[in-house]
Amino acid sequence: MNLARKLGVDAETALAGANKRFAARFRHIEQTLRSEGREVEGTSLEELDRIWEQAKNA
């Protein structure tokens, strides 16, 4: 909170933006896996991370 204040950033707005990006990326993971007939459960962390990086770059 103090850092956000020092930088002139509204902490609540920054958190809301981060949550929105996280949710969009996680939906991307779910949709990607669903299109391949798979689910998050049972998918390796390495594979989840690879798809997460795709979502970040999209």
Phi, psi and omega in degrees: 000315180296321178296315179301316180298315181298323180276355180075028181255135174283111186300321181295318178294318179298317179295318179299320178294318179296318178297320180296316179295318179300312182298319180295319180292321180292321175299322177300315178301310181300316181293320179298312180295318180299321180294339178261006179075025181239174178231164179301313178297131180092355177266135183295155177298326179297316179292318177299319179295321178298316180291323178300316179297323176299316181296321179295324183277348182283000000 
